[in-house]
Amino acid sequence: MPRLAVSLALSTTITLGFAACVDSTPHKHPPQDPPDYHGVPTDMTPPSMIDTPPRPQPAVPQK
């Protein structure tokens, strides 16, 4: 009997826990960002650890 009572209480708790997570209410409007949010900052600078490649030498005309 104690096993049955414990398993019943546990299954009831789990069932109610899962039922509480369900969000069936539709949103009236899509979520919006706060006014002070300016997006994710991106770093567009080139990596500084790479040395600049040497300039190509002008082609010497062959005779």
N, C-alpha and C positions, 0 to 999 in steps of 0.2 A: 504494500500500500504506500509506504513512503516514497518508493521509486516512482510510482504513478503520479503522486502529488507533485514531486519535484519536476518530473518531465512535463507535466501539464502546465505548471507555473512557468517553466523555462520556455516552452513552446508559445505560451500566451505572451510572454514578454518579448520574444523575438518577433512574433507576428505583429504586435502593436508597435514595435520599433520600426519595422519595415513599413507599416501603414502610415506612420508619422512622416516618413521621408517622401511620400508621394506628393508631388505638387501638380494637382490637376487643374488649378485655376489658370486660365489663359491671361497673358499679360495684355494690358490695354494699349501700351505703346512700348516700343523697344527701349532697352536701357540706354541712357545717354551718359557721356563722359562729363565730369565736373568742368566748370568753366575754366579752371586754372590748369587743366591737363592739356599739354601741347604735343601729345604723341610720344612715341618711343624715340629717345635720342639715338641717332645713328652716327657712327664715326666714319666719315668719308675721306679722312686723311690717309695717304699711303703709308705703309709701314716704314718706320724710320730705321730699322735694322738692316735693310737692303741697301747696299752701296749703289750709287748711280752708275749705270753702265758707261764704258768709255765711248767717246764719240767716234763714229766710223771715219776712217781716213778717206780723203777724196781719191777716187780711182785715177790711177796713172795711165794715160793712154799708151797703148802698146804700138810699137813701130814695126 
